[in-house]
């Protein structure tokens, strides 16, 4: 039933915790540096004022942290464009 996928277990850190994965999250809207650093901590952000978009990049520990970050974006009224796991 359902789609078959290649489900490999997450990489583990030495202490048995899953290692953080890199993500790139694109949202509609451009805010200043203070806004991003206050609300999104260690995430790197790139603003494209011509397109009116911001890209957040960084490591996210687990799904709970990812959903928390997405909730903060929603609560700030930003429109989500894409979420992508990256190799970086």
TORVO-255334 format. One line per field, with one value per residue: residue number from 0; residue in one letter; x negated, y negated, z negated of N, C-alpha, C in turn. Coordinates in Angstrom, 1 decimal, always signed. Atoms other than C-alpha are relative to their C-alpha. Last residue first. Example, Ala and Ser with C-alpha at 12.3 -4.5 7.8 and 13.67 -1.06 7.14 Angstrom:
BEGIN
i [1, 0] $
aa [S, A] $
nX [+0.9, -0.9] $
nY [+1.1, +1.2] $
nZ [+0.0, +0.0] $
caX [-13.7, -12.3] $
caY [+1.1, +4.5] $
caZ [-7.1, -7.8] $
cX [+0.8, -0.9] $
cY [-1.1, -1.2] $
cZ [-0.8, +0.0] $
***
This chain:
BEGIN
i [87, 86, 85, 84, 83, 82, 81, 80, 79, 78, 77, 76, 75, 74, 73, 72, 71, 70, 69, 68, 67, 66, 65, 64, 63, 62, 61, 60, 59, 58, 57, 56, 55, 54, 53, 52, 51, 50, 49, 48, 47, 46, 45, 44, 43, 42, 41, 40, 39, 38, 37, 36, 35, 34, 33, 32, 31, 30, 29, 28, 27, 26, 25, 24, 23, 22, 21, 20, 19, 18, 17, 16, 15, 14, 13, 12, 11, 10, 9, 8, 7, 6, 5, 4, 3, 2, 1, 0] $
aa [X, X, X, X, X, X, X, X, X, X, X, X, X, X, X, X, X, X, X, X, X, X, X, X, X, X, X, X, X, X, X, X, X, X, X, X, X, X, X, X, X, X, X, X, X, X, X, X, X, X, X, X, X, X, X, X, X, X, X, X, X, X, X, X, X, X, X, X, X, X, X, X, X, X, X, X, X, X, X, X, X, X, X, X, X, X, X, X] $
nX [+0.9, +1.2, +1.2, +1.2, +0.8, +0.9, +0.5, +0.2, +1.0, -0.5, +0.8, -0.7, +0.5, -0.5, -1.4, -0.1, +0.4, -1.1, -1.1, +0.5, +0.0, -1.4, -0.5, +0.6, -0.7, -1.3, -1.0, +0.3, -1.2, -0.2, +0.7, +0.8, +0.6, +0.4, +1.1, +0.1, -0.8, -1.1, -0.6, -1.0, +0.0, -1.1, +0.3, -1.1, +0.5, -0.2, +1.2, +1.3, +0.5, -1.0, -0.8, +0.9, +0.4, -1.2, -0.5, +0.9, +1.4, +0.1, +1.4, +0.2, -0.4, -1.2, -0.3, -1.4, -0.2, -1.2, +0.0, +0.0, -0.9, +0.8, +0.0, -1.0, -1.2, -0.7, +0.6, +1.1, +0.0, +1.4, +0.8, +0.0, +1.2, +0.1, +1.2, +1.1, +1.2, +1.2, +0.8, -0.8] $
nY [+0.9, -0.8, +0.1, -0.5, -1.0, -0.6, -1.4, -0.3, -1.0, -1.1, -0.2, +0.4, +1.3, +1.0, +0.2, +0.7, +1.4, +0.7, +0.3, +1.1, +1.2, +0.5, +0.5, +1.3, +1.0, +0.4, -1.1, -1.2, -0.1, -1.4, -0.5, -1.2, -0.3, -1.4, -0.2, -1.3, +0.1, -1.1, +0.0, +1.1, +0.4, +0.7, +0.7, +0.4, +1.0, -0.2, -0.3, -0.4, -1.2, -1.1, -0.2, -0.5, -1.4, -0.9, -0.1, -1.0, +0.4, +0.7, +0.4, +1.1, +1.3, +0.7, +1.3, +0.4, +1.3, +0.3, +1.4, +0.1, +1.0, +1.2, +0.2, +1.0, -0.7, -0.3, -0.9, +0.6, +0.3, -0.1, +1.2, +0.6, -0.3, +0.6, -0.5, +1.0, -0.5, +0.1, +1.2, +1.2] $
nZ [+0.7, +0.4, -0.8, +0.7, -0.7, +1.1, -0.1, -1.4, -0.3, -0.8, -1.3, -1.1, -0.4, +1.0, -0.2, -1.3, +0.2, +0.8, -1.0, -0.8, +0.8, +0.1, -1.3, -0.2, +1.0, -0.5, -0.2, +0.7, +0.9, +0.5, +1.2, -0.2, +1.3, +0.1, +0.8, +0.6, +1.2, -0.1, -1.4, +0.0, -1.4, -0.4, -1.2, -0.9, -1.0, -1.4, -0.8, +0.6, -0.7, -0.1, +1.2, +1.0, -0.2, +0.0, +1.4, +0.7, +0.3, +1.3, +0.4, +0.9, -0.7, +0.3, -0.7, +0.1, -0.6, -0.8, -0.5, -1.5, -0.7, -0.3, -1.4, -0.5, -0.4, +1.2, +0.9, +0.6, +1.4, +0.5, +0.1, +1.3, +0.8, +1.3, +0.6, -0.1, +0.6, -0.8, -0.1, +0.0] $
caX [-25.3, -23.6, -20.2, -16.7, -14.2, -11.4, -9.6, -7.6, -6.2, -4.3, -5.4, -2.8, -5.1, -3.0, -3.6, -7.4, -7.3, -5.3, -7.8, -10.6, -8.7, -8.0, -11.7, -12.7, -10.2, -11.5, -15.0, -18.3, -18.0, -21.1, -21.1, -19.8, -17.0, -16.1, -14.2, -12.0, -10.8, -12.1, -14.2, -14.7, -16.5, -17.4, -19.8, -19.6, -21.9, -20.1, -21.8, -19.0, -15.7, -13.6, -16.0, -18.6, -15.9, -14.1, -17.4, -18.7, -15.8, -12.8, -12.1, -9.0, -7.9, -9.7, -12.3, -13.6, -16.9, -17.7, -20.8, -20.3, -21.3, -22.9, -20.5, -21.5, -23.4, -26.2, -28.5, -26.0, -23.7, -22.9, -19.2, -18.0, -17.5, -14.1, -14.2, -10.6, -7.6, -4.4, -1.3, +0.0] $
caY [-21.8, -18.8, -20.4, -19.7, -22.0, -24.1, -26.3, -29.5, -30.1, -33.3, -35.4, -36.6, -36.5, -33.7, -31.7, -32.1, -31.2, -28.1, -27.1, -27.4, -25.2, -22.7, -22.5, -22.2, -19.4, -17.6, -17.5, -19.4, -22.1, -23.2, -26.4, -28.5, -31.1, -32.6, -35.9, -37.0, -40.3, -39.3, -42.5, -42.7, -39.3, -38.8, -36.1, -34.6, -32.4, -30.6, -30.9, -32.6, -32.8, -35.3, -37.9, -37.4, -37.6, -40.7, -42.5, -41.9, -43.7, -42.1, -41.1, -39.1, -35.9, -33.0, -30.5, -27.8, -26.0, -23.1, -21.4, -18.4, -18.1, -14.8, -12.3, -11.8, -8.6, -10.4, -10.1, -11.8, -9.6, -9.6, -9.1, -5.6, -4.9, -4.9, -4.2, -4.8, -2.6, -4.5, -3.5, +0.0] $
caZ [-2.5, -0.9, -0.8, -2.1, -0.4, -1.7, +0.8, +1.3, -2.2, -2.6, -5.5, -8.1, -11.1, -12.5, -9.3, -9.5, -13.2, -12.4, -9.7, -12.3, -14.7, -12.0, -11.3, -14.9, -15.5, -12.3, -13.6, -14.2, -11.5, -9.8, -7.8, -4.9, -4.8, -1.4, -1.2, +1.6, +3.1, +6.5, +6.9, +3.1, +3.1, -0.6, -1.7, -5.1, -7.1, -10.0, -13.3, -15.1, -13.2, -15.1, -16.3, -13.5, -10.8, -12.1, -12.9, -9.4, -7.8, -6.2, -2.6, -1.6, +0.0, -1.6, -0.6, -3.0, -2.3, -4.6, -6.0, -8.2, -11.8, -12.9, -14.6, -18.2, -19.2, -21.1, -18.1, -15.8, -13.8, -10.1, -9.6, -8.7, -5.0, -3.5, +0.2, +1.1, +1.9, +2.5, +0.8, +0.0] $
cX [+0.2, -0.9, -1.2, -1.2, -1.2, -0.7, -0.8, -0.4, +0.0, -1.1, +0.6, -0.7, +0.7, -0.5, +0.5, +1.5, +0.1, -0.3, +1.1, +1.1, -0.4, +0.1, +1.4, +0.5, -0.6, +0.8, +1.3, +1.0, -0.1, +1.1, +0.4, -0.6, -0.7, -0.7, -0.3, -1.2, +0.1, +0.9, +1.2, +0.7, +1.1, -0.1, +1.3, -0.5, +1.2, -0.6, +0.2, -1.1, -1.4, -0.5, +0.9, +0.8, -0.9, -0.5, +1.1, +0.4, -0.7, -1.4, +0.1, -1.4, -0.2, +0.2, +1.3, +0.1, +1.5, -0.1, +1.3, +0.1, -0.1, +0.9, -0.8, -0.1, +1.1, +1.4, +0.8, -0.7, -1.3, +0.0, -1.4, -0.8, +0.0, -1.2, -0.2, -1.2, -1.1, -1.2, -1.2, -0.9] $
cY [+0.0, -0.8, +0.8, -0.1, +0.5, +1.1, +0.3, +1.4, +0.3, +0.9, +1.1, +0.1, -0.5, -1.4, -1.1, -0.4, -0.8, -1.4, -0.7, -0.4, -1.3, -1.2, -0.5, -0.6, -1.4, -1.0, -0.6, +1.1, +1.4, +0.0, +1.4, +0.4, +1.3, +0.2, +1.5, +0.0, +1.3, -0.1, +0.9, -0.1, -1.1, -0.4, -0.7, -0.9, -0.5, -1.2, +0.2, +0.2, +0.4, +1.3, +1.2, +0.2, +0.5, +1.4, +1.0, +0.3, +1.0, -0.4, -0.8, -0.3, -1.1, -1.2, -0.5, -1.3, -0.3, -1.4, -0.2, -1.4, +0.0, -1.0, -1.3, -0.1, -0.9, +0.7, +0.4, +1.0, -0.7, -0.4, +0.2, -1.3, -0.7, +0.5, -0.7, +0.7, -1.0, +0.6, +0.1, -1.2] $
cZ [-1.4, -0.9, -0.5, +0.9, -0.9, +0.7, -1.2, +0.2, +1.5, +0.4, +0.8, +1.3, +1.3, +0.3, -0.9, +0.3, +1.3, -0.2, -0.7, +1.0, +0.8, -0.9, +0.0, +1.3, +0.2, -0.9, +0.5, +0.3, -0.6, -1.0, -0.4, -1.4, +0.2, -1.3, -0.1, -1.0, -0.8, -1.2, +0.1, +1.4, +0.1, +1.5, +0.5, +1.1, +0.8, +0.8, +1.5, +1.0, -0.3, +0.5, +0.0, -1.3, -1.2, +0.1, -0.1, -1.4, -0.8, -0.3, -1.3, -0.4, -1.1, +0.8, -0.4, +0.7, +0.0, +0.6, +0.8, +0.5, +1.5, +0.7, +0.3, +1.5, +0.4, +0.3, -1.3, -1.0, -0.4, -1.5, -0.5, +0.0, -1.3, -0.8, -1.3, -0.6, +0.1, -0.8, +0.8, +0.0] $
***
